[in-house]
Amino acid sequence: MSLRIRTEGPALIIDFAGAVDQHAEERYLRHRDWRQGLGDGRRTLILNFSEMSFIHSTGITMLVRLAQYGEEGQYQTFAYGLSEQYHKLFRLIGLTQHMMIYPDEYTLMRRLKSLEDIS
């Protein structure tokens, strides 16, 4: 499992590769208090699953917490690159109540740009 955190304009993007499991949280995500926000005035967290192979149950728990922290940290969570199977699973367990899911980064970034233009 590997994970890369990068920025793109006003967004913080987490690129997941391989299996998403408890090691993702232990190695990478515990280094920041996500409930305090994303830093630098960012209000958008994007989760990129296009290189992900599998999500363990512990990985699902971590993703639920991460998405829920957005309410406290005042940021919105988006995701892209999920297979149809994981998209259905996210709907079934209620993750889509905390994040919007898009098919790819291009579509998601266009949507975010259109929201910026409105406000």
GROMACS elastic network, one bead per residue, 0.5 to 0.9 nm:
[ bonds ]
;  ai    aj funct       b0    kb
    1    16     6  0.75566   500
    1    17     6  0.57595   500
    1    19     6  0.52010   500
    1    20     6  0.64716   500
    1    21     6  0.79006   500
    1    23     6  0.77050   500
    1    24     6  0.72126   500
    1    52     6  0.84722   500
    2    15     6  0.82841   500
    2    16     6  0.62112   500
    2    17     6  0.51797   500
    2    18     6  0.64643   500
    2    19     6  0.81381   500
    2    20     6  0.84346   500
    2    24     6  0.75131   500
    3    14     6  0.67947   500
    3    15     6  0.55557   500
    3    17     6  0.61115   500
    3    18     6  0.87050   500
    3    20     6  0.89699   500
    3    24     6  0.71443   500
    3    28     6  0.74317   500
    4    13     6  0.80967   500
    4    14     6  0.57293   500
    4    15     6  0.50834   500
    4    16     6  0.67858   500
    4    17     6  0.85067   500
    4    28     6  0.87541   500
    5    12     6  0.71020   500
    5    13     6  0.56900   500
    5    15     6  0.63366   500
    5    16     6  0.89296   500
    5    28     6  0.89710   500
    6    11     6  0.85143   500
    6    12     6  0.59459   500
    6    13     6  0.52081   500
    6    14     6  0.65082   500
    6    15     6  0.79436   500
    7    10     6  0.73473   500
    7    11     6  0.56771   500
    7    13     6  0.57494   500
    7    14     6  0.86850   500
    8    11     6  0.52665   500
    8    12     6  0.64924   500
    8    13     6  0.71490   500
    9    12     6  0.81951   500
    9    42     6  0.87516   500
   10    40     6  0.86838   500
   10    41     6  0.78032   500
   10    42     6  0.52694   500
   10    43     6  0.69734   500
   10    44     6  0.67190   500
   11    38     6  0.87366   500
   11    42     6  0.59338   500
   11    43     6  0.68005   500
   11    45     6  0.58019   500
   11    46     6  0.68650   500
   12    38     6  0.71378   500
   12    42     6  0.70855   500
   12    43     6  0.83343   500
   12    44     6  0.62911   500
   12    45     6  0.50213   500
   12    46     6  0.61839   500
   12    47     6  0.86826   500
   13    44     6  0.83974   500
   13    45     6  0.59175   500
   13    47     6  0.59037   500
   13    48     6  0.70096   500
   14    45     6  0.77479   500
   14    46     6  0.62458   500
   14    47     6  0.50257   500
   14    48     6  0.59371   500
   14    49     6  0.86609   500
   15    46     6  0.84814   500
   15    47     6  0.63123   500
   15    49     6  0.65748   500
   15    50     6  0.80256   500
   15    51     6  0.77718   500
   15    52     6  0.86326   500
   16    19     6  0.80328   500
   16    20     6  0.70713   500
   16    24     6  0.86471   500
   16    47     6  0.75131   500
   16    48     6  0.60159   500
   16    49     6  0.55323   500
   16    50     6  0.76132   500
   16    51     6  0.63245   500
   16    52     6  0.57071   500
   17    20     6  0.75782   500
   17    48     6  0.87380   500
   17    49     6  0.71565   500
   17    50     6  0.76987   500
   17    53     6  0.70160   500
   18    51     6  0.64671   500
   18    54     6  0.66364   500
   18    55     6  0.86814   500
   19    24     6  0.87912   500
   19    52     6  0.59896   500
   19    53     6  0.53223   500
   19    55     6  0.55929   500
   19    56     6  0.71446   500
   19    59     6  0.84329   500
   20    23     6  0.76214   500
   20    24     6  0.62183   500
   20    25     6  0.89131   500
   20    52     6  0.71170   500
   20    53     6  0.79094   500
   20    54     6  0.61823   500
   20    56     6  0.61132   500
   20    57     6  0.88945   500
   20    58     6  0.81684   500
   20    59     6  0.51387   500
   20    60     6  0.80015   500
   21    24     6  0.56916   500
   21    25     6  0.74916   500
   21    54     6  0.84722   500
   21    55     6  0.62478   500
   21    56     6  0.51525   500
   21    57     6  0.72537   500
   21    58     6  0.54391   500
   21    60     6  0.77521   500
   21    62     6  0.81088   500
   22    25     6  0.54278   500
   22    26     6  0.62321   500
   22    27     6  0.85838   500
   22    56     6  0.79643   500
   22    57     6  0.86401   500
   22    58     6  0.53284   500
   22    59     6  0.56212   500
   22    61     6  0.87997   500
   22    62     6  0.74350   500
   23    27     6  0.56850   500
   23    28     6  0.79602   500
   23    59     6  0.83729   500
   24    27     6  0.54624   500
   24    28     6  0.56995   500
   24    29     6  0.65949   500
   24    30     6  0.88518   500
   24    59     6  0.74664   500
   24    62     6  0.84637   500
   25    28     6  0.55311   500
   25    30     6  0.58002   500
   25    31     6  0.88177   500
   25    59     6  0.78913   500
   25    62     6  0.66875   500
   26    29     6  0.64935   500
   26    30     6  0.59015   500
   26    31     6  0.85018   500
   27    30     6  0.69536   500
   27    31     6  0.79186   500
   28    31     6  0.60609   500
   28    32     6  0.83503   500
   29    32     6  0.61772   500
   29    33     6  0.83173   500
   29    34     6  0.82225   500
   29    62     6  0.89703   500
   29    66     6  0.88338   500
   30    33     6  0.70575   500
   30    34     6  0.85522   500
   32    35     6  0.87141   500
   32    36     6  0.84726   500
   32    38     6  0.86911   500
   33    36     6  0.56461   500
   33    37     6  0.74956   500
   33    38     6  0.86788   500
   33    73     6  0.89935   500
   34    37     6  0.54407   500
   34    38     6  0.66293   500
   34    66     6  0.69545   500
   34    69     6  0.60264   500
   34    70     6  0.73450   500
   34    72     6  0.84491   500
   34    73     6  0.65050   500
   35    38     6  0.84714   500
   35    66     6  0.84181   500
   35    68     6  0.86291   500
   35    70     6  0.66184   500
   35    71     6  0.78454   500
   35    72     6  0.52407   500
   35    74     6  0.82303   500
   36    39     6  0.80241   500
   36    69     6  0.83016   500
   36    70     6  0.87685   500
   36    72     6  0.70010   500
   36    74     6  0.81675   500
   37    41     6  0.82913   500
   37    42     6  0.77362   500
   37    43     6  0.76308   500
   37    69     6  0.81885   500
   37    70     6  0.71234   500
   37    72     6  0.75372   500
   37    74     6  0.62197   500
   37    75     6  0.65780   500
   38    41     6  0.71641   500
   38    42     6  0.56332   500
   38    43     6  0.68381   500
   38    44     6  0.79011   500
   38    45     6  0.76156   500
   38    70     6  0.89012   500
   38    73     6  0.72539   500
   38    74     6  0.86676   500
   38    75     6  0.73833   500
   39    42     6  0.58702   500
   39    43     6  0.85051   500
   42    45     6  0.80785   500
   42    75     6  0.73851   500
   43    70     6  0.87706   500
   43    73     6  0.85052   500
   43    74     6  0.65985   500
   43    76     6  0.61593   500
   43    77     6  0.86697   500
   44    70     6  0.89060   500
   44    74     6  0.89625   500
   44    75     6  0.53617   500
   44    76     6  0.50056   500
   44    77     6  0.60394   500
   44    78     6  0.75281   500
   45    67     6  0.87742   500
   45    70     6  0.82645   500
   45    75     6  0.67838   500
   45    76     6  0.60419   500
   45    78     6  0.61754   500
   45    79     6  0.83583   500
   46    76     6  0.84257   500
   46    77     6  0.58163   500
   46    79     6  0.54281   500
   46    80     6  0.77430   500
   46   108     6  0.89611   500
   47    77     6  0.75068   500
   47    78     6  0.61678   500
   47    80     6  0.65115   500
   47    81     6  0.86272   500
   48    51     6  0.77248   500
   48    52     6  0.82830   500
   48    78     6  0.87025   500
   48    79     6  0.58686   500
   48    80     6  0.53282   500
   48    81     6  0.59966   500
   48    82     6  0.81270   500
   48   104     6  0.84700   500
   48   105     6  0.77955   500
   49    52     6  0.50182   500
   49    53     6  0.84290   500
   49    79     6  0.72819   500
   49    80     6  0.60441   500
   49    82     6  0.55701   500
   49    83     6  0.85692   500
   50    53     6  0.85517   500
   50    80     6  0.69498   500
   50    82     6  0.62877   500
   50    83     6  0.82588   500
   50   104     6  0.79364   500
   51    81     6  0.77013   500
   52    55     6  0.77284   500
   52    81     6  0.83500   500
   52    82     6  0.81680   500
   55    58     6  0.79721   500
   55    59     6  0.56324   500
   55    60     6  0.64973   500
   55    86     6  0.85230   500
   56    59     6  0.50096   500
   56    60     6  0.64169   500
   56    61     6  0.88177   500
   57    61     6  0.63422   500
   57    62     6  0.86990   500
   58    61     6  0.50761   500
   58    62     6  0.62958   500
   58    63     6  0.87142   500
   59    62     6  0.50388   500
   59    63     6  0.62028   500
   59    64     6  0.86664   500
   60    63     6  0.50519   500
   60    64     6  0.61820   500
   60    65     6  0.86653   500
   60    90     6  0.87518   500
   61    64     6  0.51732   500
   61    65     6  0.63256   500
   61    66     6  0.86216   500
   62    65     6  0.51896   500
   62    66     6  0.60912   500
   62    67     6  0.86486   500
   63    67     6  0.60783   500
   63    68     6  0.84625   500
   63    95     6  0.81849   500
   64    67     6  0.52587   500
   64    68     6  0.61034   500
   64    69     6  0.85751   500
   64    94     6  0.86232   500
   64    95     6  0.62589   500
   64    98     6  0.80694   500
   65    68     6  0.50615   500
   65    69     6  0.60363   500
   65    70     6  0.88363   500
   66    69     6  0.52000   500
   66    70     6  0.68823   500
   66    77     6  0.86098   500
   67    70     6  0.54523   500
   67    71     6  0.78897   500
   67    76     6  0.80025   500
   67    77     6  0.60340   500
   67    78     6  0.87559   500
   67    95     6  0.76133   500
   67    98     6  0.56351   500
   67    99     6  0.66570   500
   68    71     6  0.59002   500
   68    72     6  0.76121   500
   68    77     6  0.88802   500
   68    95     6  0.88815   500
   68    98     6  0.63483   500
   69    72     6  0.52903   500
   69    73     6  0.59737   500
   69    74     6  0.82394   500
   69    75     6  0.83819   500
   70    74     6  0.54672   500
   70    76     6  0.58456   500
   70    77     6  0.67177   500
   70    98     6  0.81048   500
   71    74     6  0.51150   500
   71    75     6  0.64717   500
   71    76     6  0.75658   500
   71    98     6  0.85686   500
   72    75     6  0.79905   500
   73    76     6  0.89080   500
   76    98     6  0.79373   500
   76    99     6  0.70576   500
   76   100     6  0.86589   500
   77    98     6  0.68221   500
   77   100     6  0.68312   500
   77   101     6  0.89777   500
   78    98     6  0.84626   500
   78   101     6  0.57900   500
   78   102     6  0.75966   500
   78   108     6  0.80167   500
   79    82     6  0.77207   500
   79    99     6  0.68575   500
   79   100     6  0.63090   500
   79   102     6  0.61531   500
   79   103     6  0.83493   500
   79   104     6  0.84997   500
   79   105     6  0.85823   500
   79   108     6  0.82254   500
   80   100     6  0.86112   500
   80   101     6  0.55849   500
   80   103     6  0.52390   500
   80   104     6  0.51177   500
   80   105     6  0.62957   500
   80   107     6  0.89511   500
   80   108     6  0.74243   500
   81   101     6  0.84837   500
   81   102     6  0.72784   500
   81   103     6  0.55561   500
   81   104     6  0.54396   500
   81   105     6  0.76798   500
   82    85     6  0.78569   500
   82    86     6  0.58668   500
   82    87     6  0.58784   500
   82   101     6  0.80987   500
   82   102     6  0.82574   500
   82   103     6  0.70597   500
   82   104     6  0.86022   500
   83    86     6  0.53429   500
   83    87     6  0.61359   500
   83    88     6  0.86707   500
   83   103     6  0.87399   500
   84    88     6  0.61796   500
   84    89     6  0.85923   500
   85    88     6  0.53160   500
   85    89     6  0.63135   500
   85    90     6  0.87847   500
   86    90     6  0.59962   500
   86    91     6  0.84974   500
   87    90     6  0.51878   500
   87    91     6  0.63843   500
   87    92     6  0.87020   500
   87    96     6  0.86911   500
   87   101     6  0.77726   500
   88    91     6  0.51111   500
   88    92     6  0.61205   500
   88    93     6  0.87690   500
   89    93     6  0.62102   500
   89    94     6  0.84597   500
   89    95     6  0.84760   500
   90    93     6  0.54362   500
   90    94     6  0.60809   500
   90    96     6  0.60003   500
   91    94     6  0.51820   500
   91    95     6  0.59924   500
   91    96     6  0.53375   500
   91    97     6  0.79592   500
   92    95     6  0.77536   500
   92    96     6  0.84917   500
   93    96     6  0.81488   500
   94    97     6  0.55633   500
   94    98     6  0.76441   500
   95    98     6  0.54670   500
   95    99     6  0.64074   500
   95   100     6  0.88460   500
   96   100     6  0.60001   500
   96   101     6  0.72600   500
   97   100     6  0.77853   500
  101   104     6  0.89197   500
  101   108     6  0.82744   500
  102   105     6  0.75317   500
  102   107     6  0.67078   500
  102   108     6  0.57770   500
  103   106     6  0.86168   500
  103   107     6  0.69443   500
  103   108     6  0.76853   500
  104   107     6  0.56009   500
  104   108     6  0.63701   500
  104   109     6  0.87455   500
  105   108     6  0.50768   500
  105   109     6  0.59650   500
  105   110     6  0.84928   500
  106   109     6  0.52439   500
  106   110     6  0.61828   500
  106   111     6  0.86651   500
  107   110     6  0.51942   500
  107   111     6  0.62862   500
  107   112     6  0.87621   500
  108   111     6  0.51095   500
  108   112     6  0.62610   500
  108   113     6  0.86178   500
  109   112     6  0.50322   500
  109   113     6  0.60709   500
  109   114     6  0.86009   500
  110   113     6  0.50306   500
  110   114     6  0.62189   500
  110   115     6  0.87061   500
  111   114     6  0.51217   500
  111   115     6  0.63220   500
  111   116     6  0.87312   500
  112   115     6  0.50807   500
  112   116     6  0.62861   500
  112   117     6  0.87319   500
  113   116     6  0.50580   500
  113   117     6  0.62903   500
  113   118     6  0.88141   500
  114   117     6  0.50432   500
  114   118     6  0.63917   500
  114   119     6  0.89782   500
  115   118     6  0.51690   500
  115   119     6  0.65467   500
  116   119     6  0.53987   500
